[in-house]
Amino acid sequence: MLLWAGLGNPEPSMCRQRHNIGFMAVGAIARRYGFAPWRSRFKGETAEGRIGAHKVMLLRPMTYMNLSGESVQEAMAFYKISSENLTAFHDELDLVPGKVRVKRGGGAAGHNGLRSIDKMIGTPDYWRVRLGIGHPGARERVNSWVLGNFSEAERQEWLDSLLERVADAAPLLADGKLDKFTTEIALPEGNRG
């Protein structure tokens, strides 16, 4: 089983925030592939389904971002999921809006959700789907930026399209074809497979 954890914050008032793009991504995947309804488990919400030949559990930790690792660790322990079968979908300040990168391991780069997962599972050696939200330009504006809502213009210009492309390319991610996954997301609409 693959565990795909979308990182975000649980309050309904936070659902449109840049920090919640991980929640948005796994939500788009659940809708696209007809996953079972979300249910409360592991200090979070889970939805199970299949993508190609792979059984996938989607997880949205309801612990707030800073404690995401508690939820992830409980799900991993219950299903005996190894770190190489864990993927975290999260916001990334260091990528321009709409850009996606996948990497395995590395530091948390100031991301409290990743820091919590690293601490709780004892290793940073898992996959990360880094979803670019851009940087506000000044360090003192970062907190208000990530906790600010996406504007309607951002949704129309790139966010909704990005989430659809992530869902479209999810079979490539599940198959471990990471370069193809990021390439497919980056291609203009008429050129995607």
TAJOZI-V488637 format. One record per residue. N is the residue number from 1. PHI is phi in radians with two decimals (* if undefined). BURIAL is # if it has 24 or more other ideal C-beta (glycine too) atoms within 12 Angstrom, else .. Layout:
# TAJOZI-V488637
[[N,PHI,BURIAL] [N,PHI,BURIAL]]
This chain:
# TAJOZI-V488637
[[1,*,#] [2,-1.73,#] [3,-1.97,#] [4,-1.97,#] [5,-1.81,#] [6,-1.60,#] [7,-1.65,#] [8,-3.14,#] [9,-2.07,#] [10,-1.46,#] [11,-1.15,.] [12,-0.95,.] [13,-1.21,.] [14,-1.76,#] [15,-1.09,.] [16,-1.76,#] [17,-1.30,#] [18,-1.02,#] [19,-1.12,#] [20,-1.73,#] [21,-1.09,#] [22,-1.14,#] [23,-1.00,#] [24,-1.08,#] [25,-1.14,#] [26,-1.21,#] [27,-1.11,#] [28,-1.11,#] [29,-1.14,#] [30,-1.03,#] [31,-1.14,.] [32,-1.08,#] [33,-1.83,#] [34,1.05,.] [35,-1.12,#] [36,-1.02,.] [37,-1.02,.] [38,-1.11,#] [39,-2.43,.] [40,-1.39,.] [41,-2.79,.] [42,0.95,#] [43,0.97,#] [44,-2.80,#] [45,-2.09,#] [46,-2.14,#] [47,-2.45,#] [48,-1.97,#] [49,-3.02,#] [50,-2.15,.] [51,-2.22,#] [52,1.08,.] [53,-1.52,.] [54,-1.85,#] [55,-1.47,.] [56,-2.24,#] [57,-1.90,#] [58,-1.60,#] [59,-2.36,#] [60,-2.08,#] [61,-1.03,#] [62,-1.82,#] [63,-1.67,#] [64,1.32,#] [65,-0.88,#] [66,-1.13,#] [67,-2.11,#] [68,-0.94,#] [69,-1.07,#] [70,-1.08,#] [71,-1.17,#] [72,-1.06,#] [73,-1.10,#] [74,-1.09,#] [75,-1.13,#] [76,-1.08,#] [77,-1.15,.] [78,-1.07,.] [79,-1.68,.] [80,0.94,.] [81,-1.57,#] [82,-1.44,.] [83,-1.08,#] [84,-1.26,.] [85,-1.80,#] [86,-1.81,#] [87,-2.26,#] [88,-1.84,#] [89,-1.74,#] [90,-2.61,#] [91,-1.24,#] [92,-2.37,#] [93,-1.12,#] [94,-1.48,.] [95,-2.06,#] [96,-1.09,.] [97,-0.93,#] [98,1.59,#] [99,-1.40,#] [100,-2.23,#] [101,-2.33,#] [102,-2.10,#] [103,-2.58,#] [104,-1.94,.] [105,1.22,.] [106,1.86,.] [107,-1.43,.] [108,-1.41,#] [109,0.87,.] [110,1.43,.] [111,-1.47,#] [112,-1.17,#] [113,-1.14,#] [114,-1.14,#] [115,-1.02,#] [116,-1.14,#] [117,-1.09,#] [118,-0.94,#] [119,-1.13,.] [120,-1.32,#] [121,-1.70,#] [122,1.42,.] [123,-2.74,.] [124,-1.62,#] [125,-1.56,.] [126,-2.40,#] [127,-1.44,#] [128,-2.27,#] [129,-1.75,#] [130,-1.58,#] [131,-1.82,#] [132,-1.14,#] [133,-2.07,#] [134,1.34,#] [135,-1.96,.] [136,-1.26,.] [137,1.79,.] [138,-2.40,.] [139,-0.95,.] [140,-1.22,.] [141,-1.72,.] [142,-1.06,#] [143,-1.03,.] [144,-1.19,.] [145,-1.19,#] [146,-1.18,#] [147,-1.60,#] [148,-1.54,.] [149,-1.30,.] [150,-1.09,#] [151,-1.36,.] [152,-1.08,.] [153,-1.09,.] [154,-1.09,#] [155,-1.04,.] [156,-1.27,.] [157,-1.31,.] [158,-2.65,#] [159,-1.14,#] [160,-1.04,.] [161,-1.11,#] [162,-1.04,#] [163,-1.08,#] [164,-1.15,#] [165,-1.17,#] [166,-1.08,#] [167,-1.11,#] [168,-1.00,#] [169,-1.56,#] [170,-0.94,#] [171,-1.04,#] [172,-1.17,#] [173,-1.12,#] [174,-1.06,#] [175,-1.38,.] [176,1.39,.] [177,-1.59,.] [178,-1.21,#] [179,-1.13,.] [180,-1.16,.] [181,-1.02,#] [182,-1.22,#] [183,-1.13,.] [184,-1.05,#] [185,-1.16,#] [186,-1.38,#] [187,-1.21,.] [188,-1.07,.] [189,-0.91,.] [190,-1.20,.] [191,-1.83,.] [192,-1.44,.] [193,-1.20,.]]
